[in-house]
């Protein structure tokens, strides 16, 4: 899977923000958490081969 797009990160961050009760002033925190989650999902993809590393 390629790097997460800005839209992917935005959607994940919004979901995390909603799950946390929609706290204000923590946009950067949720953005970073979403970006990290998406990157970690890619690394744990079992269909990866040496060619896709």
C-alpha positions in Angstrom: 0.0 0.0 0.0 1.4 3.4 -0.9 1.8 6.2 1.7 -1.5 7.3 3.2 -3.1 10.2 1.4 -4.1 13.4 3.1 -7.7 12.3 2.7 -7.0 8.9 4.3 -5.4 10.6 7.3 -8.2 13.2 7.5 -10.9 10.6 7.6 -9.1 8.5 10.2 -8.3 11.5 12.4 -11.9 12.5 12.3 -13.0 9.1 13.3 -10.5 9.0 16.2 -11.7 12.5 17.3 -15.3 11.4 17.3 -14.4 8.3 19.3 -12.6 10.5 21.9 -15.7 12.6 22.4 -14.8 15.4 20.0 -12.4 17.3 22.3 -11.4 20.8 21.0 -7.9 22.0 20.4 -6.3 18.6 19.8 -6.3 18.5 16.0 -2.6 17.9 15.7 -2.7 15.0 18.1 -5.4 13.2 16.2 -3.8 13.9 12.9 -0.5 12.4 14.1 -2.3 9.4 15.6 -4.2 8.7 12.4 -1.1 9.0 10.3 0.8 6.6 12.5 -2.0 4.1 12.5 -2.3 4.1 8.7 1.5 3.7 8.4 1.5 0.8 10.9 -1.3 -0.9 9.0 0.8 -0.9 5.9 3.8 -2.4 7.7 1.7 -5.2 9.1 0.2 -6.1 5.7 1.0 -9.8 5.3 0.8 -9.7 1.5 4.0 -7.6 1.4 6.9 -9.1 -0.4 10.6 -8.0 -0.6 9.6 -6.2 -3.8 7.1 -4.0 -2.0 9.3 -3.0 0.9 
